Amino acid sequence: MSSTENGASERLYVIYDGQCKLCLASVAKLKELNAKAELHYVQIQQLEAEGQAQQLVPHIRPLNFVELYEKIHVADEQGQLFAGADGVVRILRTVKGLRWLSAFYRIPGMKRAADRIYRFIASRRYEWFGKAEQSCTINGCELPQSKGENNKHDN
C-alpha cells in the first residue's frame, strides 16, 4: 500500500534494535499514535539476516551495522538517514499532538543536549531496561500487548 493510499503524506522506515526492550516498547507505543506518515518498522537483526537492506528499506545506502546498533535510525523515501535524537525528532514531526515537541529541537543548544541525553540512555539501554530473550524473526514478533490487542508486526 502506498503512503497516499492510506492518507499518509510520506513513508518513513524506523530501524531499531529488536533485542532492546526499550526499543520494542517504544515501537509498540509508536504504533498506537496517530502519525501523518506511514511508519514501517525494521529491526537491525532483520537487515543483518536478510543481507538485502534495499528490499526492506528502499533507496538506502550501504549500512554500517555498528552504527545502527548505537542508535535508532529513521530513513525517508529518498534514503536519507536521521540517527539518534534526529531520528526521534523526525518521527515526532509526523505524530499528531506531538509535533510541537519537535520545535524545542530548534532552540540553540537543544540539539547538542538532546544528542547527549540520547547517547547516555542508548549506551545503557540493556543495563537499565534489559534485553529481549530473542529478537523477532523475519515473519514478525510479539510486542508487549496493550488494550487486549496482539501487537504482531511485520516489516
Secondary structure, 3 states (H helix, E strand, C coil): CCCCCCCCCEEEEEEECCCEHHHHHHHHHHHHCCECEEEEEEEHHHHHHHCCHHHHCCCCCCCCHHHHHHCCEEECCCCCEEECHHHHHHHHCCECCCHHHHHHHHCCCHHHHHHHHHHHHHCCHHHHHCECCCCCECCEEECCCECCECCEECC
